[in-house]
Amino acid sequence: MIARVPDVARIGLLGRGTVGAAFHELVVQRADAIAAAAGRRPEIAAVLRRSEGDFDALLEDCEIVVELIGGTEPARDYVLRALRAGRHVVTANKQLVAQFGDELFDAARDAGVQLRFEAAVAGVVPVIRVIQESLAATEITKVFGIVNGTTNFILTEMANTGASYEDALLRAQELGYAEADPSDDVGGADAAAKMAILARLAFHTPVGLEDVTYEGITEIQPDDLAYAKEFGLSLKLLGVAERRDGGISVRVFPCFLYRHHPLAPVEGPFNAVMVEAPAITEITMSGPGAGGVETASAVLGDVVSILTGRAQVHAVREELEVVRDVNSSFYLHLEVADRPGVLARIADVLGRNEVSVRSVVQRGLGDDARLVMVMHECPEASFAKALDEIAPLDFLRSQPRAIRVIEEEFV
Ligand SMILES: NC(=O)c1ccc[n+]([C@@H]2O[C@H](COP(=O)([O-])OP(=O)(O)OC[C@H]3O[C@@H](n4cnc5c(N)ncnc54)[C@H](OP(=O)(O)O)[C@@H]3O)[C@@H](O)[C@H]2O)c1
């Protein structure tokens, strides 16, 4: 009997940097196994980098385009041209999908091809596939988690060693967890792009980067983390996308979690995403959030899905409004003159704004005192108004610092 030689699936690779080179190697290593499982043998037919290759020739020569250049241009132009030419596209580029999702999905739908991007969110954690495929028939109410490994590493380092933000960032750069220019990660824009993608898929509604309210971790101080320990809290940069008041809210913010929360033990460069829905209660997925080989493996998983012809379910069902004023619970850190009546004045401001206090720790600092309070959940606008009234009070020694707290306790 003559063994059947599997068809070759020709891949055009755009970008051969950290992820692209790892992907190229992985394709070579795994080609036989994929051929056995999927019936077709993937092969890198052409490569385009700044220093080599020609896009038109690559397009002519392949049926799947893998975009691992990064950034928005020329990646957007290449991906659109590939989709319009009837090529399936796989990308790891979160900014591209978050900023130009509508245009890209329309182009893929019009051409009847797939656009896959598992590696764009939470690295190797298969959260996109779970939301798009496993939970396609489930009404998801909330998707949230730690979707940026760089900031999770920095916050873990600060909490475990007492390091300043600057020293923890340096350490992250030395270990390769942070880029030379870390602003997208530490400022929250990277996590915001990922949350825009997750919200779009979970709620079947168009969501762009401009719909996400985000903050980063650059203002976090070591003593915030020290006090948090006293309250049994750990600090994470959290992305939260949820249905609220008939619309959706998509936000990224540093936030304290109680010790029993499933995301509290997620440390270092790891990512973890939780999905909630009435039908499934909740699912938690975690794993490495980045890295060349890990990301390449998620990219190759998308290629295999295309080869096996697995249908991709993505359709906009309704246009949901973005709700910006939501309820949150806050931690408030104040340095004040240590004199009678101070606590009462602060309690008065909070009370008038309908913000109630859950716990307080007070410490003497010579003539001054440090007040650390955790509030019950209240409208963010009410808390912001109270903060505006507290900031100019004459007994305050420095700017108030506030960080959100997730109140749910998982026991
Ligand atoms: N690194 C990670 O751990 C990770 C994790 C998740 C997602 N991602 C995403 O994966 C993608 C690739 O990241 P990376 O870390 O592999 O980037 P990288 O190391 O900087 O590699 C970029 C590659 O793109 C090529 N390139 C840049 N500009 C180009 C242009 N104008 N035309 C043609 N080629 C161009 C470069 O060419 P030369 O080789 O000629 O310079 C290089 O080969 C990004 O979207 C990133 O966000 C990365």
The ligand as a Tripos MOL2 file, in Angstrom:
@<TRIPOS>MOLECULE
LIG
   48    52     1     0     0
SMALL
NO_CHARGES

@<TRIPOS>ATOM
      1 N1          7.0720   38.7800   22.4710 N.am      1 LIG1
      2 C1          6.0450   38.2620   23.1500 C.2       1 LIG1
      3 O1          6.2090   37.5990   24.1820 O.2       1 LIG1
      4 C2          4.6420   38.4510   22.6460 C.ar      1 LIG1
      5 C3          3.5580   37.9480   23.3940 C.ar      1 LIG1
      6 C4          2.2420   38.0810   22.9110 C.ar      1 LIG1
      7 C5          2.0350   38.7390   21.7170 C.ar      1 LIG1
      8 N2          3.1140   39.2610   21.0230 N.ar      1 LIG1
      9 C6          2.8190   39.9570   19.7810 C.3       1 LIG1
     10 O2          3.4910   39.2790   18.7200 O.3       1 LIG1
     11 C7          3.8480   40.2260   17.7030 C.3       1 LIG1
     12 C8          5.3460   40.1060   17.3940 C.3       1 LIG1
     13 O3          6.0830   40.4300   18.5580 O.3       1 LIG1
     14 P1          7.6590   40.1380   18.6670 P.3       1 LIG1
     15 O4          8.0030   40.2830   20.1110 O.co2     1 LIG1
     16 O5          8.0040   38.8710   17.9610 O.co2     1 LIG1
     17 O6          8.2490   41.3930   17.8400 O.3       1 LIG1
     18 P2          9.7580   41.6140   17.3340 P.3       1 LIG1
     19 O7         10.6820   40.6850   18.0280 O.co2     1 LIG1
     20 O8         10.0060   43.0800   17.4180 O.co2     1 LIG1
     21 O9          9.7170   41.1810   15.7940 O.3       1 LIG1
     22 C9          9.0750   41.9510   14.8100 C.3       1 LIG1
     23 C10         9.3390   41.3660   13.4290 C.3       1 LIG1
     24 O10         8.5810   42.1510   12.5040 O.3       1 LIG1
     25 C11         9.4240   42.6250   11.4920 C.3       1 LIG1
     26 N3          9.0040   43.9600   11.0550 N.ar      1 LIG1
     27 C12         8.9400   45.0910   11.8120 C.ar      1 LIG1
     28 N4          8.5050   46.1210   11.0570 N.ar      1 LIG1
     29 C13         8.2960   45.6220    9.8280 C.ar      1 LIG1
     30 C14         7.8690   46.1970    8.5980 C.ar      1 LIG1
     31 N5          7.5690   47.4840    8.5040 N.pl3     1 LIG1
     32 N6          7.7530   45.3800    7.5300 N.ar      1 LIG1
     33 C15         8.0670   44.0750    7.5990 C.ar      1 LIG1
     34 N7          8.4950   43.4640    8.7430 N.ar      1 LIG1
     35 C16         8.6030   44.2420    9.8290 C.ar      1 LIG1
     36 C17        10.8160   42.6720   12.0740 C.3       1 LIG1
     37 O11        11.7250   42.6290   10.9860 O.3       1 LIG1
     38 P3         13.3410   42.5380   11.1290 P.3       1 LIG1
     39 O12        13.5780   41.1280   11.6480 O.co2     1 LIG1
     40 O13        13.8350   42.7500    9.7450 O.co2     1 LIG1
     41 O14        13.7020   43.5960   12.1240 O.co2     1 LIG1
     42 C18        10.7910   41.4490   12.9810 C.3       1 LIG1
     43 O15        11.1360   40.3080   12.2370 O.3       1 LIG1
     44 C19         3.4000   41.5890   18.2320 C.3       1 LIG1
     45 O16         2.1180   41.8950   17.7410 O.3       1 LIG1
     46 C20         3.3530   41.3690   19.7370 C.3       1 LIG1
     47 O17         2.4380   42.2570   20.3900 O.3       1 LIG1
     48 C21         4.3880   39.1330   21.4690 C.ar      1 LIG1
@<TRIPOS>BOND
     1     1     2 1
     2     2     3 2
     3     2     4 1
     4     4     5 ar
     5     4    48 ar
     6     5     6 ar
     7     6     7 ar
     8     7     8 ar
     9     8     9 1
    10     8    48 ar
    11     9    10 1
    12     9    46 1
    13    10    11 1
    14    11    12 1
    15    11    44 1
    16    12    13 1
    17    13    14 1
    18    14    15 2
    19    14    16 1
    20    14    17 1
    21    17    18 1
    22    18    19 2
    23    18    20 1
    24    18    21 1
    25    21    22 1
    26    22    23 1
    27    23    24 1
    28    23    42 1
    29    24    25 1
    30    25    26 1
    31    25    36 1
    32    26    27 ar
    33    26    35 ar
    34    27    28 ar
    35    28    29 ar
    36    29    30 ar
    37    29    35 ar
    38    30    31 1
    39    30    32 ar
    40    32    33 ar
    41    33    34 ar
    42    34    35 ar
    43    36    37 1
    44    36    42 1
    45    37    38 1
    46    38    39 2
    47    38    40 1
    48    38    41 1
    49    42    43 1
    50    44    45 1
    51    44    46 1
    52    46    47 1
@<TRIPOS>SUBSTRUCTURE
     1 LIG1         1 GROUP 0 **** ****
